[in-house]
Amino acid sequence: MSSPFTKSHLIKPLPLRMALAGSGLLLATLSAPASAAEEASVVFAAPPWPGVTMKTEIASEIFEALGYSPTTRQLGAQITYEGISLGEVDVYLAAWLPGQSTMYNAAMEKGAMVDLGNNVNGARANFAVPRYVAEAGVTSLNDVDKPEFADKFDKTIYSIEIGSGSSEIANRAVDEDIYGLGDWDLKESSTAGMLGTVANAIKRDEWVMFVGWTPHWMGVEYDMVFLEDPKDLWGPGGGASDVKTLANKAWSQAHPNATVFLDQIAFTSEEQSELIYGFGKEERPQEEVAGTWMKANPAKVKGWLEGVTTRDGEPAWPAVQKALGLPDA
């Protein structure tokens, strides 16, 4: 599914630039006021996933109202982590853990990235099946390779983009023969391609196992069941996940005011699923979905702006409320 960015959030090619220099502690600067020295540029990276597209759109519109100049580059997760480390990307709102742990840990070791915490509460990722498959006896990953079940799946797993954290986990399951999946075929595609396959299988009452996650509209559209994961392939808690906000360390230190906002922006899984459904399933323009949601949730937006100012030092909430036409919170 394509995710065209519009207005000032245009996708731009990644420029060549030397790696950033300098280091220091982020947290010591979080309460610092904005100043004229805080540059306007905010460079987001966003894979072509509806959830991060919508979070980035909302954050970008708020940044614009505060006097910043956000841009978004549509990049895959692997390139994004490298971009943050090199100072080519400032902010990433889709660090899904533990799914992206390998990339995350490698980037953190380089010392050029800061973790601003979870921006989605209630996230989860794991292999999933339609409910009629679970009702036929497949409720755990221990079940899928049993002789009476494996052939019904055609010994095939469907996953999303090569290089994504989810596909890394799916590949490990096959490569290491976890749950007997060593001789299964892993088919990696775009999110839209994978879900198209799932939709067609469900229409025909066929068996299908795929990478599922929430928040996403798939949980609204399909009657799906996450499989039990006794070996914690997807991490503890049946794939319970964090979705973190990451920033380039030098950029964060130079943008304490912007960092306070990014440190506070967060959604529930249900809220993000609502955004994803509007943009990813109903295919409404991302600006329309973002505007409708913010107008319906002004108190949420106001809460994100506590302790934040515009770039020129004025109170944040009145400026954002006026610029975006939000009702009183």
Steps between C-alpha positions, in 0.01 A plus 500: 500500500655828397526782751543826307599791719359840418519863604836572664547134600649409163708189448849612409802295394746437781783756458864405537648658809781428738413324824409727785744589772454577867344317792348563842202424718150556363305497822684800642355712220139381498370786711693771317290772337484551126716770350563660164804274471274193476504433126168440325588180315352169621572202274275201560548154355191288438477152345193455277280387790166672571558531874831684481371705205215633715709559814756685291228706330354608835840581649595692185185711503558589865864584430393728215260678734790550743714661231715205393553368146444122502574274205447124467709249309345165422772256601513138610588418858860392434584817308324709764717371784812569296364844415447583867853385584646718222291804580302479174174426688387692808192310621346154457162413654490129409772320697301181560664287770589223538437460127774749408731413789796404282494833315417696815783350707756551224400864463500566875853359525620773264399760758332740256137413579271569795187309602211730597275216614184327391253685275240221476352315797360150444696405189551134409655299217498125436400239247124495453234287331131549415267400783366198310856360495533547876162335552624202296775443758788737420532728800875483561813511286565151636200387291580639156747230383296205623437254214125559502545877467823587315379407150184705545729804528693375195796539738508870418538808719407846373692802623564865420800684355844341490711674761211580733526383858206265452660332202825465692311300763319294237831425328654392829212260558574335166880518516515356852214252449301645791160333543593264214490783245839417349350352182226764463499758222515864614340741254592863568302779339372850569247538779231554238615194307498279807157618611363456149604135522340470844175658378479263202567198722229603746247547217566138398518363857858393428766456763758775527763598759635852487677771695233686694520803723300759684444790468384448143176487308550126440368434851184690415453355152592135563389259772857396580666324792857544621667163560646409835879524501639283781860541378474881499605524136326838489606595852329469838129550540396338175667767292416799721691786345625850549489753219764756584587850393867528403701811422849587392686599816666814365171622352322442833763693692465790257117484515399469868156654442418270208628206702261570787208473257635180344559353846131554586316397182330162549192308383307202624487199270131573440568862407768407252284224352230762441751715312629203304149395402416847369817533295600143419161335451258780411779667297410849616771767465739498793444872567124440523539205736750686717289816516182313587674306774666805657172695496338209684787473752611854589578409862741234380681747277510761776654244737782432256586870506545541874828685558541564127518836323499619142844549346488868597412425861122552506262253673452195279134409550340831388719504188418139409131538580472805272712360215319165488150624586467283810217547751562586863646214701 
